[in-house]
């Protein structure tokens, strides 16, 4: 018999992506967390939910403190 393979698409929600972005931020992986934020912005109509207020605030403050005001906007 042939084994049937099933693929299940993983849906990342806004809060999950926010958690990953904050983890990258805390690990000082600037390129990675800004990539996640860019993805959230570009795919906002296909992602369920949004990052939490605390996640957004932490990422925004990190941009400002790091001199990346353009990224914060």
Secondary structure by P-SEA (a helix, b strand, c coil): cbbbbbbbbbbbcaaaaaaaaaaaaaacaaaaaaaaaaaaaaacccccccccaaaaaaaaaaaaaaccccccc
